[in-house]
Structures are given as structure tokens and as C-alpha cells.
Amino acid sequence: MAEPSHGGIASGGAAGAGALRGRFAGIDLDDLVDWRVVRTWLYLGMVWLMLTPSIGVMISSMFNYPDYLGTAHLGLTFGRLRPVHVNGVIFGAFSTLFIGLCYYLLPRLCGVRVVWGQWGVLLAWVWSIALLAGLIGLVIGDNHGLEAGELPLFAEIPLFLVVAIATAQFLVTIGQRLEPALYVALWYLIAAFVWTTMNLVLGSFILPYTISGINSAAFHGLYIHYIVGLWLTPAGYVLIYYFLPVSAKNPLFAHKLSLVGFWSLALFYPFVGIHHYLYSPIADWAETLAIITSMLLIIPVWTVLVNFFGTMTGKWHEFGKNLPAKFLIMGSLMYLIGCFQGSTEALRAIQRPTHFTDFVISHSHLTVFGTFVVWAIGGLVYVWPRAFQRELWSFRLGNWSFWLITVGISVMGLVLTAGGLQQGFQWMSGVEWLDSLVWMKPYWLLRTIAGISMDIGMSLLVVNLMLTALTSPASAAQARPPRPEPNIGPIPVAAERSV
């Protein structure tokens, strides 16, 4: 099964594709993948996928039934459980799946094994055990008080080390690649790991201990948006830029759009974090710069979305039966809506009725879960059957999972947006805060029901994937994909459309 890598960007069109095939001739790319490492990370990722979003449903129920978990234990209060949900989804559900999928796609893009591959399983367990210990620490009150940076130091140190070691692994592997040029997914992979290694130094070891007052707020705004914009965003792009073309069996729509999207993200995103602190004592020039760059983020968002939808050109008639592509495109739609919210709510005039309301919560759910976690699910659904040499156990069950998740996140986004706008305009008109809560109860109930729908969908998905693994006749040593990925040469340019 000596297919070419779906990696290198060969600017020579057909000639480039031929050169790529020559470099990968005789190489079985499946044998380059350490399936034991991939499966370990994905198994653990599915555990986090089942656990941490469910905690979100637990705490959302408190808005309608405040005392249903009792009042005797502080560990069961909203203030203790919310950071467990946030950090668990970001670093557990998404990041664990993402790193596991990187161990799959990187050797296929480079034509060589991941270096120091024997560390992969150990890193997976260190990551999950450290995260579990950190989340338990949050429950008992060991908390830095910085959103997405709450984890105690005893958890942050091993998590940082895992990211740093994985960064070294992946960079050295990319340095040994057979194809000189880099495919788009590798640009973003390098960026995500290098940026995040530096950002974790800021958030874990500097910000909680050496910066105070208004400067702490300003740097925290930068840190949290580096987690979203310089970890989740490029990591999500890694997944969709790889898995959408191979699942759709179509070349990437446009290399030029990829260039625009990458460099505009790198240029604009580092400044947007302070848009959380408009009307604060932070310098006006810093707030204005954050507003401008937030609006300019429309550029990378629209370019990558045109690229993704363009990649499906001529393949929409196959969309209904293509489960990974359905998750990836659904995530792209949520990305469009969520990022439009994020850019517009950075404007001072829009932030007045939206700040501190559920409108912001809608934005965060549509992007973090509706986009990035859903993209990770799309990659998981693509890779998992290939790790056990068989088709997905039940497409029907997978389709039910897709629609339960899609309907759930759509309803959640809609009701939180509507409820948040109502909150904001009530406050602006002088309604007392406590009185405004009465009007929010129906929205909050619908939000909880939507979360239950998403949790059921993810549970059915994990059951489906477990049955896929348990009924597989292949042993770990024999595990190979059920069918090769499409032989389409370099994804982006062998048949690139001009833009």
C-alpha cells in the first residue's frame, strides 16, 4: 500500500505530484504510524470527551435548580466545578484527541516515523494523570483564579513538560521529513506547539506569581486568548486541513488562501485578548488595538472557511454518507457563527449589551466545543476504524451521534445568544440584576436540555467506537486501515483552483 503522503506542497503542480510520489515510492505509510501510541491518546481522549462536557450539564442545571447537588460540600458548587469543566474540555477532551491525531498524521505527512516514539504512551498517561490530579485540586479549592489557567502548579509542571517534549518530537520529525516543502497542516502544527509551549510559561509560571493588579488582568487577557487563538485555533486547523481533503477525496481548494489565513492569524491574534477588558483602567490604546485586530480576524476566518467549503466542491452529493466530513463541515459552520460573534462583540458599542451576559457564553461554546472539539471528533471518526482495520461498527449510530451533537450545540448557541441579548438590554434599561434572572430561566432550561443532547450524542459515539474496536479481528501488531487513503498526491496543489 505504497501511497504517497498527503503532505508536501509542491508548487510544480503535476510535476510536483510526480516528485512527491517518487520520494514516497515503496513506503508503506501505515507502517510508519505507531498505532499503540495513537490508540492510547485517543482512548484517553474519549474518556475526557465523555466526562468533562457532562460536568458542564451538571453545573448548567444549577441555574434552574441551584441546590440539587446539595449545599454541604464546597466541591459541588458552581465556582469549583466550572473551572473543572473549562479546563477539562480544553486540555482533556480536545487536546488529548488532538495530540493523538498528530501522532497519526505527522508520519503520513513526513514519510518518517515520529522520533522517540517509545515516549508516546508514557506522555499520554502523564498528561491524563496530571490533568486528573489538577482537576481534583480545583474541586478542593487549589485554584490560581485565572480562567483557563486555574490548574495548580503540581499539575501545570507535568502538563508543560508533555507539551514541550511533544513539541521537540514533532519538530525533529518534521526536520527529518522526506518532502522538502511543508503541507499547510504542518505549518499550523509547528505554530500550535511552539506558541503554546511559550504561552504555558507565561500562564503557568509567570502570571500567577509575578504580575498583579491591572497588569495581571491585561496579561491574563492575552494568555487566555493565546490558549484559544494560538492553541485551539491552529490545532483545529491542523485537523481539518488534513482530514477534510482525505475524507472528501478532494485536493485542498487553494494554497494561496492557506497562506493568507496562516499569516493573518499569526499577525492579528496575539493582540486581541484585551478586548475582554474594554471600559477598564487598561490603556485606551491597548483596548483600541485589541478591537482593531479582533475585527481583522475576519480575514483568516473567511479565508479558511472558503478553503474548507471549496474543498468539498464536486463532493457534496457524497456528503450524507461521509461521517468525518459531516463533523468537519458542521464545525466550520459553527466557526463562522462563533467567530462573527467574537469579532463583533469586541466593538465597544456591541460590548455594552453583551459583556457579562450569556451572549459571551454562546460564543465560547460555539467555538471551543462546536468548532474545535467537533473537528477533533471528525478526525477521531476517520482514524479510529483505520486503527483496527475495519469499518465503523454502525454508520446509523454515528449519524445519530452527529445529529444529537449538531442539534444540541445549535440550540445552545441560539438560546444563549437570545438570552444574553435580553439580559444586556434589560440591564441597560435599568432592570435590577436579580429581576433579570427570572426572565432567563426558560433559556437556561433549554441550554441544559441542549447539553444533554450533546452528551447523549458523544456517549453514543464512544459506544460506537468501542464496539468498532472490540469486534475487530486485528491484533495491535496487525492493525492497519480498512482501506488506503485516496491517492490524490499533494493535497493542495496537484489540482489547485486559482483564487
Secondary structure per residue as TSV (DSSP state, phi and psi in degrees):
chain	resnum	aa	ss	phi	psi
A	1	M	-	360.0	60.3
A	2	A	-	-88.1	70.1
A	3	E	-	-86.5	157.6
A	4	P	-	-73.3	157.5
A	5	S	-	-63.4	151.1
A	6	H	S	-90.9	35.9
A	7	G	-	-108.5	-81.4
A	8	G	-	-53.8	145.9
A	9	I	-	-96.4	103.4
A	10	A	-	-101.9	109.6
A	11	S	T	-69.7	-5.0
A	12	G	T	-87.6	15.8
A	13	G	T	60.2	-126.1
A	14	A	H	-61.2	-38.4
A	15	A	H	-62.4	-40.2
A	16	G	H	-63.3	-40.3
A	17	A	H	-62.4	-40.6
A	18	G	H	-64.7	-40.1
A	19	A	H	-63.8	-39.1
A	20	L	H	-63.4	-44.1
A	21	R	H	-62.2	-34.8
A	22	G	H	-65.0	-41.3
A	23	R	H	-67.7	-31.1
A	24	F	T	-102.1	6.9
A	25	A	T	-61.4	132.1
A	26	G	T	82.2	-0.1
A	27	I	-	-98.8	126.0
A	28	D	-	-89.0	103.0
A	29	L	H	-64.6	-26.8
A	30	D	H	-65.3	-33.6
A	31	D	H	-72.1	-16.0
A	32	L	H	-79.8	-19.7
A	33	V	S	-82.9	129.2
A	34	D	-	-85.7	94.3
A	35	W	H	-64.9	-29.1
A	36	R	H	-63.6	-41.6
A	37	V	H	-66.5	-46.1
A	38	V	H	-60.0	-47.2
A	39	R	H	-64.6	-38.5
A	40	T	H	-62.3	-49.2
A	41	W	H	-61.5	-41.9
A	42	L	H	-72.0	-37.3
A	43	Y	H	-56.9	-50.7
A	44	L	H	-64.7	-37.1
A	45	G	H	-61.3	-37.3
A	46	M	H	-69.3	-32.8
A	47	V	H	-61.6	-47.9
A	48	W	H	-64.5	-34.7
A	49	L	H	-65.2	-33.9
A	50	M	H	-76.0	-37.3
A	51	L	H	-85.2	-55.6
A	52	T	H	-74.0	-36.5
A	53	P	H	-64.8	-30.0
A	54	S	H	-64.7	-32.0
A	55	I	H	-64.5	-32.6
A	56	G	H	-61.4	-39.9
A	57	V	H	-65.7	-39.4
A	58	M	H	-57.3	-47.5
A	59	I	H	-79.9	-27.6
A	60	S	H	-66.9	-28.9
A	61	S	G	-65.0	-23.7
A	62	M	G	-66.5	-22.6
A	63	F	G	-66.7	-31.0
A	64	N	T	-98.4	-31.0
A	65	Y	S	-130.1	79.1
A	66	P	T	-59.5	-30.9
A	67	D	T	-108.6	17.0
A	68	Y	T	-70.0	-19.0
A	69	L	T	-95.3	5.7
A	70	G	-	87.6	172.8
A	71	T	S	-124.8	6.9
A	72	A	S	-83.6	-24.4
A	73	H	-	-120.9	123.1
A	74	L	G	-63.2	-27.4
A	75	G	G	-65.5	-15.4
A	76	L	G	-104.5	17.3
A	77	T	S	-90.9	161.9
A	78	F	H	-58.9	-42.9
A	79	G	H	-62.9	-28.4
A	80	R	H	-86.1	-35.7
A	81	L	H	-84.4	-28.4
A	82	R	H	-60.9	-47.6
A	83	P	H	-63.6	-26.2
A	84	V	H	-64.1	-43.7
A	85	H	H	-63.6	-49.7
A	86	V	H	-63.5	-53.5
A	87	N	H	-67.2	-33.7
A	88	G	I	-66.5	-39.9
A	89	V	I	-69.6	-44.8
A	90	I	I	-68.7	-55.1
A	91	F	I	-90.9	-20.0
A	92	G	I	-94.4	-73.2
A	93	A	I	-62.4	-52.1
A	94	F	I	-76.8	-55.3
A	95	S	H	-64.7	-37.2
A	96	T	H	-65.4	-44.9
A	97	L	H	-63.1	-42.8
A	98	F	H	-61.2	-48.4
A	99	I	H	-63.2	-40.4
A	100	G	H	-61.1	-40.0
A	101	L	H	-70.3	-28.5
A	102	C	H	-64.1	-38.1
A	103	Y	H	-65.5	-19.8
A	104	Y	H	-85.6	-49.7
A	105	L	H	-81.3	-25.8
A	106	L	H	-62.8	-49.2
A	107	P	H	-64.4	-29.1
A	108	R	H	-71.2	-30.0
A	109	L	H	-84.4	-23.4
A	110	C	H	-104.1	-22.0
A	111	G	S	77.9	11.9
A	112	V	S	-137.2	160.1
A	113	R	-	-70.3	154.2
A	114	V	-	-67.4	128.7
A	115	V	T	-67.5	153.1
A	116	W	T	52.0	41.0
A	117	G	G	-60.6	-24.1
A	118	Q	G	-65.8	-15.0
A	119	W	G	-81.6	-15.2
A	120	G	H	-58.9	-45.6
A	121	V	H	-66.8	-43.0
A	122	L	H	-60.9	-43.9
A	123	L	H	-60.9	-38.6
A	124	A	H	-61.4	-43.9
A	125	W	H	-72.2	-39.5
A	126	V	H	-60.9	-43.6
A	127	W	H	-57.8	-51.3
A	128	S	H	-72.0	-38.2
A	129	I	H	-67.3	-41.9
A	130	A	H	-63.8	-42.1
A	131	L	H	-65.0	-42.7
A	132	L	H	-60.0	-44.6
A	133	A	H	-61.9	-40.4
A	134	G	H	-64.8	-40.6
A	135	L	H	-67.1	-37.2
A	136	I	H	-64.0	-39.2
A	137	G	H	-59.1	-39.2
A	138	L	H	-64.0	-39.0
A	139	V	H	-63.6	-36.0
A	140	I	T	-90.6	3.9
A	141	G	T	102.2	7.8
A	142	D	-	-87.4	96.7
A	143	N	-	-145.2	130.6
A	144	H	-	-77.1	-13.4
A	145	G	-	75.4	19.2
A	146	L	S	-118.8	115.5
A	147	E	T	-55.4	133.2
A	148	A	T	65.7	5.3
A	149	G	-	-133.2	26.3
A	150	E	-	-76.5	-21.6
A	151	L	S	-57.6	140.2
A	152	P	-	-67.3	159.9
A	153	L	H	-59.6	-36.7
A	154	F	H	-64.1	-19.9
A	155	A	H	-93.8	-34.8
A	156	E	H	-66.0	-35.2
A	157	I	H	-62.8	-53.6
A	158	P	H	-65.6	-34.3
A	159	L	H	-63.0	-42.0
A	160	F	H	-62.7	-42.9
A	161	L	H	-62.8	-39.9
A	162	V	H	-63.1	-45.2
A	163	V	H	-62.1	-43.5
A	164	A	H	-63.9	-43.0
A	165	I	H	-67.6	-43.4
A	166	A	H	-61.7	-37.8
A	167	T	H	-60.5	-45.9
A	168	A	H	-62.7	-44.3
A	169	Q	H	-54.8	-51.0
A	170	F	H	-70.7	-37.7
A	171	L	H	-67.1	-42.5
A	172	V	H	-65.0	-40.7
A	173	T	H	-61.3	-45.3
A	174	I	H	-62.6	-36.3
A	175	G	H	-64.2	-23.8
A	176	Q	T	-97.8	6.7
A	177	R	-	-59.8	155.1
A	178	L	S	-84.3	-28.8
A	179	E	S	-94.9	118.3
A	180	P	S	-60.4	-41.0
A	181	A	S	-78.5	159.7
A	182	L	-	-108.6	131.6
A	183	Y	-	-74.7	156.6
A	184	V	H	-51.8	-43.8
A	185	A	H	-57.8	-33.2
A	186	L	H	-72.9	-32.8
A	187	W	H	-56.1	-51.1
A	188	Y	H	-69.1	-33.3
A	189	L	H	-63.6	-46.8
A	190	I	H	-59.1	-47.8
A	191	A	H	-61.4	-47.3
A	192	A	H	-58.7	-46.7
A	193	F	H	-75.3	-39.3
A	194	V	H	-68.3	-47.8
A	195	W	H	-60.2	-42.0
A	196	T	H	-73.8	-34.4
A	197	T	H	-58.1	-44.1
A	198	M	H	-68.8	-40.1
A	199	N	H	-65.5	-35.9
A	200	L	H	-67.0	-29.7
A	201	V	I	-61.5	-43.8
A	202	L	I	-64.6	-52.4
A	203	G	I	-75.0	-29.9
A	204	S	I	-94.8	-34.2
A	205	F	I	-121.0	-12.8
A	206	I	I	-113.0	-57.9
A	207	L	H	-57.6	-45.5
A	208	P	H	-70.1	-16.2
A	209	Y	H	-118.0	-24.4
A	210	T	H	-122.0	-8.8
A	211	I	-	-120.8	132.6
A	212	S	-	-135.1	173.1
A	213	G	H	65.7	-147.2
A	214	I	H	-65.5	-28.8
A	215	N	H	-65.3	-34.5
A	216	S	H	-62.5	-43.3
A	217	A	H	-61.9	-43.9
A	218	A	H	-63.1	-46.7
A	219	F	H	-70.7	-30.8
A	220	H	H	-66.2	-38.3
A	221	G	H	-57.7	-40.5
A	222	L	H	-67.5	-46.4
A	223	Y	H	-58.7	-49.2
A	224	I	H	-66.3	-34.3
A	225	H	H	-78.8	-20.4
A	226	Y	H	-69.9	-34.7
A	227	I	H	-62.4	-44.2
A	228	V	I	-75.6	-49.2
A	229	G	I	-90.5	-22.7
A	230	L	I	-114.9	3.9
A	231	W	I	-124.5	-68.1
A	232	L	I	-60.4	-43.4
A	233	T	H	-67.9	-57.1
A	234	P	H	-63.8	-33.0
A	235	A	H	-63.8	-43.1
A	236	G	H	-61.7	-38.6
A	237	Y	H	-64.5	-36.2
A	238	V	H	-54.0	-47.5
A	239	L	H	-67.7	-48.6
A	240	I	H	-75.4	-33.1
A	241	Y	H	-67.5	-26.0
A	242	Y	H	-88.6	-52.5
A	243	F	H	-79.9	-25.9
A	244	L	H	-68.3	-48.6
A	245	P	H	-61.9	-40.6
A	246	V	H	-74.7	-30.6
A	247	S	H	-78.1	-33.7
A	248	A	H	-82.3	-13.4
A	249	K	T	58.4	44.2
A	250	N	-	-137.5	144.7
A	251	P	-	-69.3	156.0
A	252	L	-	-58.0	142.1
A	253	F	S	-62.1	-47.8
A	254	A	-	-155.8	121.6
A	255	H	H	-66.7	-38.1
A	256	K	H	-61.2	-40.9
A	257	L	H	-64.0	-34.3
A	258	S	H	-62.1	-41.1
A	259	L	H	-62.2	-46.2
A	260	V	H	-61.8	-45.5
A	261	G	H	-62.8	-42.8
A	262	F	H	-66.2	-51.7
A	263	W	H	-73.4	-30.2
A	264	S	H	-70.0	-37.0
A	265	L	H	-62.2	-46.9
A	266	A	H	-63.4	-33.9
A	267	L	H	-80.7	-42.1
A	268	F	H	-93.2	-34.0
A	269	Y	G	-66.9	-32.8
A	270	P	G	-60.2	-14.0
A	271	F	G	-106.1	-3.4
A	272	V	G	-81.7	-16.0
A	273	G	G	-60.9	-29.2
A	274	I	G	-74.4	-6.5
A	275	H	G	-66.4	-8.2
A	276	H	G	-75.8	-13.8
A	277	Y	G	-121.6	37.8
A	278	L	T	-66.8	155.0
A	279	Y	T	60.5	28.1
A	280	S	S	-112.7	175.3
A	281	P	S	-69.8	-4.5
A	282	I	S	-62.1	144.8
A	283	A	-	-52.9	138.9
A	284	D	H	-59.6	-36.3
A	285	W	H	-64.4	-35.7
A	286	A	H	-69.2	-40.0
A	287	E	H	-64.0	-43.9
A	288	T	H	-65.1	-40.8
A	289	L	H	-60.7	-39.9
A	290	A	H	-64.1	-39.3
A	291	I	H	-64.5	-46.6
A	292	I	H	-61.6	-48.0
A	293	T	H	-68.9	-30.5
A	294	S	H	-62.8	-41.7
A	295	M	H	-68.4	-36.8
A	296	L	H	-68.6	-17.0
A	297	L	T	-64.2	-13.7
A	298	I	H	-57.3	-30.1
A	299	I	H	-64.2	-57.4
A	300	P	H	-64.1	-33.0
A	301	V	H	-63.9	-49.9
A	302	W	H	-68.8	-36.9
A	303	T	H	-66.2	-43.3
A	304	V	H	-69.9	-34.3
A	305	L	H	-68.2	-40.6
A	306	V	H	-60.0	-39.9
A	307	N	H	-61.4	-43.5
A	308	F	H	-69.3	-47.0
A	309	F	H	-69.4	-34.4
A	310	G	H	-65.2	-31.8
A	311	T	H	-63.5	-26.0
A	312	M	T	-83.8	0.8
A	313	T	T	-55.7	127.6
A	314	G	T	81.1	-0.4
A	315	K	T	-119.7	2.1
A	316	W	G	-64.4	-27.2
A	317	H	G	-68.6	-18.3
A	318	E	G	-97.3	0.5
A	319	F	G	-62.4	-39.6
A	320	G	G	-60.6	-30.4
A	321	K	G	-99.4	2.2
A	322	N	-	-105.3	88.8
A	323	L	H	-63.8	-45.8
A	324	P	H	-59.5	-42.6
A	325	A	H	-64.6	-34.1
A	326	K	H	-63.5	-43.9
A	327	F	H	-63.7	-41.5
A	328	L	H	-67.2	-42.1
A	329	I	H	-73.0	-38.6
A	330	M	H	-60.2	-42.1
A	331	G	H	-61.7	-34.3
A	332	S	H	-66.7	-39.6
A	333	L	H	-63.4	-42.7
A	334	M	H	-64.5	-34.5
A	335	Y	H	-64.3	-41.7
A	336	L	H	-59.3	-49.7
A	337	I	H	-68.7	-47.2
A	338	G	H	-63.9	-39.9
A	339	C	H	-74.3	-30.2
A	340	F	H	-62.3	-43.4
A	341	Q	H	-58.8	-46.7
A	342	G	H	-63.3	-41.1
A	343	S	H	-69.8	-44.7
A	344	T	H	-70.8	-35.1
A	345	E	T	-73.4	-6.5
A	346	A	T	-77.5	-17.6
A	347	L	S	-70.2	139.7
A	348	R	H	-58.0	-42.3
A	349	A	H	-65.8	-34.4
A	350	I	H	-81.7	-31.1
A	351	Q	H	-71.3	-24.5
A	352	R	H	-57.1	-47.9
A	353	P	H	-88.4	-0.9
A	354	T	H	-114.0	-24.5
A	355	H	T	-65.0	138.7
A	356	F	T	67.9	12.1
A	357	T	S	-108.9	175.9
A	358	D	H	-71.0	-9.8
A	359	F	H	-57.6	-41.9
A	360	V	H	-66.5	-37.0
A	361	I	H	-67.2	-35.7
A	362	S	H	-60.6	-47.1
A	363	H	H	-58.6	-45.5
A	364	S	H	-67.2	-37.2
A	365	H	I	-71.6	-39.2
A	366	L	I	-65.2	-31.8
A	367	T	I	-89.5	-56.5
A	368	V	I	-64.8	-51.3
A	369	F	I	-87.0	-56.0
A	370	G	I	-59.2	-27.3
A	371	T	I	-103.7	-67.2
A	372	F	I	-74.0	-43.8
A	373	V	I	-65.2	-39.2
A	374	V	H	-65.3	-39.3
A	375	W	H	-62.4	-40.3
A	376	A	H	-63.4	-37.3
A	377	I	H	-63.6	-40.9
A	378	G	H	-59.1	-44.6
A	379	G	H	-64.8	-39.0
A	380	L	H	-60.8	-45.9
A	381	V	H	-64.4	-31.3
A	382	Y	H	-73.4	-44.7
A	383	V	H	-81.0	-38.6
A	384	W	H	-56.6	-48.2
A	385	P	H	-61.8	-32.0
A	386	R	H	-70.5	-24.3
A	387	A	H	-74.9	-13.2
A	388	F	T	-127.2	13.4
A	389	Q	T	56.4	47.4
A	390	R	S	-160.9	167.5
A	391	E	-	-73.6	164.4
A	392	L	-	-56.9	139.1
A	393	W	S	-55.5	-44.9
A	394	S	-	-146.1	112.4
A	395	F	H	-65.3	-37.9
A	396	R	H	-60.4	-45.0
A	397	L	H	-63.9	-39.5
A	398	G	H	-62.6	-37.7
A	399	N	H	-67.8	-38.6
A	400	W	H	-60.7	-42.3
A	401	S	H	-59.2	-46.0
A	402	F	H	-57.9	-48.4
A	403	W	H	-73.1	-34.6
A	404	L	H	-65.1	-40.8
A	405	I	H	-68.4	-43.3
A	406	T	H	-64.6	-48.6
A	407	V	H	-63.3	-41.6
A	408	G	H	-61.1	-50.6
A	409	I	H	-71.2	-29.7
A	410	S	H	-67.3	-46.6
A	411	V	H	-64.0	-42.7
A	412	M	H	-60.1	-47.1
A	413	G	H	-61.4	-41.8
A	414	L	H	-66.7	-49.3
A	415	V	H	-70.8	-34.2
A	416	L	H	-71.6	-34.6
A	417	T	H	-64.6	-49.6
A	418	A	H	-63.9	-46.5
A	419	G	H	-63.8	-39.2
A	420	G	H	-64.1	-42.1
A	421	L	H	-64.1	-39.5
A	422	Q	H	-63.0	-44.2
A	423	Q	H	-54.8	-51.9
A	424	G	H	-60.8	-45.8
A	425	F	H	-71.5	-29.2
A	426	Q	H	-64.6	-45.7
A	427	W	H	-62.5	-40.1
A	428	M	H	-65.9	-26.3
A	429	S	T	-91.1	2.4
A	430	G	T	99.5	5.3
A	431	V	-	-66.2	134.2
A	432	E	-	-64.3	146.8
A	433	W	H	-57.8	-46.1
A	434	L	H	-62.4	-38.4
A	435	D	H	-65.9	-34.0
A	436	S	H	-66.7	-24.3
A	437	L	H	-65.4	-32.1
A	438	V	H	-60.4	-40.3
A	439	W	H	-73.5	-16.5
A	440	M	H	-87.8	-14.3
A	441	K	H	-57.0	-43.7
A	442	P	H	-62.6	-37.7
A	443	Y	H	-63.3	-43.2
A	444	W	H	-67.2	-34.5
A	445	L	H	-65.8	-43.9
A	446	L	H	-63.0	-37.0
A	447	R	H	-60.4	-45.0
A	448	T	H	-64.0	-42.5
A	449	I	H	-61.5	-41.2
A	450	A	H	-62.1	-40.9
A	451	G	H	-64.2	-37.3
A	452	I	H	-63.1	-41.0
A	453	S	H	-59.2	-44.5
A	454	M	H	-63.1	-42.0
A	455	D	H	-65.3	-39.9
A	456	I	H	-63.5	-43.2
A	457	G	H	-59.7	-44.3
A	458	M	H	-68.8	-35.6
A	459	S	H	-64.3	-44.7
A	460	L	H	-62.3	-37.0
A	461	L	H	-63.8	-46.1
A	462	V	H	-65.0	-40.0
A	463	V	H	-59.2	-43.9
A	464	N	H	-60.2	-44.3
A	465	L	H	-70.3	-35.7
A	466	M	H	-66.3	-40.3
A	467	L	H	-66.4	-33.9
A	468	T	H	-60.0	-43.0
A	469	A	H	-72.9	-42.2
A	470	L	H	-71.1	-27.8
A	471	T	T	-94.5	4.5
A	472	S	-	-74.7	134.3
A	473	P	-	-80.7	-13.2
A	474	A	-	-81.0	140.2
A	475	S	-	-81.9	170.0
A	476	A	G	-59.9	-36.4
A	477	A	G	-72.4	-23.5
A	478	Q	G	-101.5	-1.7
A	479	A	-	-60.9	123.6
A	480	R	-	-144.6	157.5
A	481	P	-	-59.3	150.0
A	482	P	S	-66.7	-25.6
A	483	R	S	-156.0	149.9
A	484	P	-	-67.8	153.4
A	485	E	-	-66.6	152.9
A	486	P	-	-60.6	138.0
A	487	N	-	-83.4	82.4
A	488	I	-	-115.5	14.8
A	489	G	S	68.8	-156.8
A	490	P	S	-63.2	121.4
A	491	I	T	-51.9	-47.9
A	492	P	T	-80.8	-33.3
A	493	V	T	-123.2	-5.8
A	494	A	T	-60.1	-31.0
A	495	A	T	-137.2	42.9
A	496	E	-	-68.6	138.0
A	497	R	-	-84.7	148.0
A	498	S	-	-78.5	152.0
A	499	V	-	-126.6	360.0
